[in-house]
Amino acid sequence: MKRAADLARLRTLASMGLTAEAFIPALLEALHDIIPSDRNLFDWTDAQGQLIRYYFEGTVDHEINQHYFENFHNTREAEVMPAFHDAVMGRAMVHSADQLDRPEFFRSALYNEIWRPQRLHTRTEAIVRGARGEPLGSLVLYRGPGERKFTRAEEALLAQIAPYVARGLQAPSAEFAQAEYVPRRGRRAIVCLDDAGTLVHLSPEALKILLLAHGGVTPDSAARVPQREDFPTLTALWQQHQRAAGSSPQGPMLTVDNAWGRFTFESCALKSLARGPDARAMLHVTVQHHEPMDVALRRALDGLALTPAQKEVCLLLRTGHSQAEIAALLGVSATTVADHVRKIYSRLDVHSVQELSSLILRLAA
């Protein structure tokens, strides 16, 4: 029963009309409750199996990325595991954790120079393909040192999940500029520039959020030493800061909307307490990543003790549909919808659509 509910949850997520860029982070997060893992990754590929861009849960380390793409990607990695291109273009849908569970892998340069510094120890991988069999990407689930490897049953479940990933990637999406957004806790970065406009401090998540705000994480962008000039939004803030010349205590703010979500950049000038040549002012920039409201609402509902059908009724009630309209949309009787509403109100201790909507919005925010 739980597996059916998990797959229904992914089916709904894949049908929400999200951009592929908003769908993948929501999917990777949802997978943790279905197949427990430490961190998840999705690699987008072209039809020839070449890596285009990727989204990885966790920090982006440009030094590790540079080392990997220069020395291992599609080259030395083939010494101990299928090369990326071969894995994507091969016939297998799932690459089992058993492939890497041997001494040669754990002694390899790939493991000790790329995996180990990121606390990655074992993985299972599903190749996601379109309706004509063309590769869309690679979905990888990782576990860290001391964690058990993925079981055959988990890998069989991953194979069942792959078609839903393909559906979400290929589903028509709404125009992101018209979406409603909510700030996501944990997706907040801090950047500091010195008095010459040079990047001098980045919080752990900052590089990834900056890359997403400027189009995404690619093999090239993730492997470069981060510089202000690579990020036009930071450059625009720096230029505005220079023109303001301390005339306002609060620095300029900019908002960027793209397929990954909304990014708000807020700046503030920092005055040094040091004296003499060490007294260097800095520009402090906070970047907040906002996700689509629909994703936040879905996450909030997933945390409630409701059946999948009741969660769908909640969303439809919140968007203003009457019970009769909900019955028609879901293909059930009006009596069934009324029974769902009664149970929803009882379990959540609410007494009206307005109270229900307010509760869901509070949880989402």
N, C-alpha and C positions, 0 to 999 in steps of 0.2 A: 504493500500500500504506500509506504514511504517513497519507494522509487517512482511510482506513478505520480505522486504529488510533486516530487522533485522535477521530473520531466515536464509536467504541466507548468511548473513555475518557469522553466527555461523556455518553453513554447510561448508563454505569454510575453516574456522579456523579448524574445526574438520577433514578436509581432507588434511591438509598441511603436514602430515607425521612427526609431532612433537613428541618428547617423551611425555609420559603422564605428566611428571614433568614440562616440558616447556608449555604444552597445558593448564594445569589448571590455572597458574597465568594469562596467556593471556585471558582465558575464563572469569575468575572472573573480570578482568578489563573491558572486553567488555560488561559484563552484566550491568555495571553501566549506560550505555547509553540506555539500553533496559528496565530494571526495576530499577529505581533509588534506591540506598541503601547507607548506610554509609560504611559498610565493609562486605566482603564476605568470606566464608570459604568452603573448601572442605575436607571431611574426607574419606580417603581410608579405605575400610574394606575387610576382607576375606569373603569367602563364608558362614561362620557361623555368620557373623555380628559383628565380633570383630574388634575394631579400630586398624589399623596398623600404620598409619601416617596421617599427615594432613598439609594443607597449609592455613594460615590465613593472610588476609590483615591487616597489623598493626604489632605492636610489640609483641614479645613473652615474657611474664612475668613469670619467673620460679616459683615465690612464689604463684601466682594465680593458675598456672598449677598444682603445687604440691598439693595445697589445693583441687582443683577440682578432680583430679584423686584419691586422697586418701579418699575423703569424699563424693563425689557426683556421679561420673561416674558410671552408671548402679546400683546405690544404692539410695542415698537420693534424687537424681533428680526425681525419680519416684513419690515422694510425690506431685509434682506440675506439672509435664509434663511427656510425655512418656520417659522411660529410653532409652538411646542410642540404646542398642541392640534390644529392642522391637520395636523402631521406624524403624530401618533398616530392621528387619525381618518381620514386619507387612505387611498387604496387601495394605495400603494406599500409593499412590505415592507422594502426597503433604500433609504436615502437616501445617495446616492453622495458621495464626497469631491469629485467634479467640480462639484457644486452650489456649493461655496464657493471654488473655485480661480479667483478672478477679483479684479482690483484693487479693485472696490467693497467687497468683503468685508473685505479687509485694511486699507482706509482707514476702516472703519466704527467707530462708538463701541462697538458690541458687541465687536468684536475687540480694540480697544485698551484698553477699560476693564474687560472681563470675561475674555476669553480670554488676552490677552497677559500680564497679571500672574500668571496661573496656568501660564504656559508651555504653553499649548495652541495648536496651529497648524492642524491639519487633523483631520478626523474622518470616520468612516463610522458609520451608524446603522441598526439593524434594529428594526422594530416587532414586538413579540412579541404574538401573539394566541392566544386560547383556541380550543377546538374549534368554537365557534359564531361565530368571527370577532371576538369582543369583544376590545378591547385589554387586555392585561395589563401592558404597560410598554414602555419604550424602552431598548434596549441600545446604548451608544455606546462606540466605541473611539477614543481620541485619540492623535495623535503630536505631538511638540513641534517647535519651530523647528529648521530644518536637516534634519529627517527627511523622507523621501519620503512622498508621499500614498499612500493605499491604492489598490491596483490593482483592476481589474475582477474578476480571479480571486479575490482576497481577499474582495471583496464578495459574489461568488457563494457562496463558502464560508460567509460569515456568514449568508446566507439559508438554507443547509442546517442551520446550527447553531440557528437561532431555534426550530424545533419542539422541540428537546431542552431549551431554556430553558423553554418553556411546560410541558413535561412535569415538569421539576423544580419549577416554581412550584406546580403543581396536584397533585403527588403527595401521597398521604396521608403524614403525618409522625408519628414517634414522639413521645411526651410528652417535652418538653425537660428536665423536672425529673428524669427517669430516665436522662439521658444521662451518659456518661463524658467528662470534659474533660481537655485538656492545654494548658498555657500556650503561647501563640504568640509566638515571638520577633518583635520589631518592633511588637507591639501592646501597648506599655507607655507609660503617660503619667504625668507628674508635675504636681501641682497644689500651689500654695502659698496659704495664707490668712493674712492678717495678724491682729493681736491683737483686731480687731473682727469677725473672721470674714468679711472681704471677700476675694474672689478677687483676687490681685495678680500671680500668675505662672502661666502655663500652658505646658507643653512643646508642640511643634508638633502632635502627634497628640491632645492632651488633649481639645479640644472635641469632636472626633468620637467618641472613646471614651466621654466622659461622656454624649453624646447617645444613643449605642447602649445604654449601661447603663441609660438611663432611657426606653427605648422606641423610639428611632430618630431619624433625621434627617428633618425635615419642612421645608417652605418657611418656616414660622413660626419653628421652634426654631433653625434654622441661621442665621437673619437677625437674631437678637437678641444684644445684648451679653451675654456669659455672666456670670451672677451665681450665687452660692452658693444662693440661694433657689430657683433653677430646678432644682436637683439635690437631691432629698430625701436621698440617701445622704450627700452632703457635709454637709448640714445636721445629719443624725443624728451623724456623726463629730464635727462641731464642738461639738454639745451635750454629747456624752459627754466630749470633751476639756475642756470648761469645767467639767463636774462633777468630773472627776478632779483638776483643779487641780494638776497636777504631781506627783501621788502615785505615778505609775508612769513610768519612763523610756520605755517603749514604749507608744504610743498604741493606741486601740481599732482593731479590724479588722472589716470587714463584707464579706459575700459576697452578690452579686445574681445570680440565675439568671433568664434570660429567653430569648426565641426567638433572640436574637443570640449566645448563649453564656453563659459564666460570667465574672463580673467580681469580682475581689478588690480591696478597698480597704484599704490598710494605712497607718496614720497614725503620725506621730512629731513630737513637739514640738521646735522649733528655738529655741535660746537665742541672743539677739543678743550679739555681742562689743562692740557699741558701748555707750557710757555716756551717761547723761543722757536728754534727751527723745527721742533717736534710737534708744534701746534698746528695740526693739519685737520681742516674741516672734512666732514664726510657727508655723503648723501645716503640716507637709509631708505630702502624701498621694500615695502611689503606687498607680496603678490598673493592674492586669494583666488583659488580655482573654484568656480561655481559649476555645479552639474545640473542637468535638466530636472525640473521639478517632477516630471513623471518618474524618473529613476528614484528620486528621494521618496516619493509617495509609495512606490512599489516596495522599497526597502522597509519603510515604516509599517506597511501592511504585513510584510513577511514576518515581522516580529510580534504580531498579534495572534492570539489563539483562535484563529478562524479557519474554516475550510477554504480550499481554493475557490469554490463557487461564491462563498460569502465575501471573499476579498474582491472578486470581480464586481459583486453588487455594491460594495463600498465605493469603489472607484466610479462606478456609474452614477451612484447617488450623489457623490461629490460634484460631478460634472453637470448636475442639474436634470438628469433623466428621471422621469416618473417611474413608479413601479410597473405600470403597464408597458412603458417603453422598454424597460429593462427586460421584462418577460419576452417581448418580441425580439430584442437583440440577442438574448441568450437561448432562445428557442425553448423556453419552459413556460409553465402555466403561471398566471398571476398569483395563484394560491401558493405556489412554490416560492416565488419572490417574496411574498408577504411573510412566509415562514422564515426565510433567510433574514429579512429585516428584523423580525421579532427577536431572533436569536442573536443577531449582531448587537442590537440595542441592549439586550440583557447581559451579554458577555462583556461589553465595553462600558456598561453603566452610562449610556447616553439615552436621550429621550427625543431627539429630533435630528433631522438631516443637518441642521446648522451645528449642533453639538458634535455630531459625528465628524463633519468636515473640519471643525476647529481642532478636534483631537488629532486627526490625521496630519493636519498641517503643523501642529506643535511637534509631533513626533518626527516629521520630515525635516523640520528645521533644527 
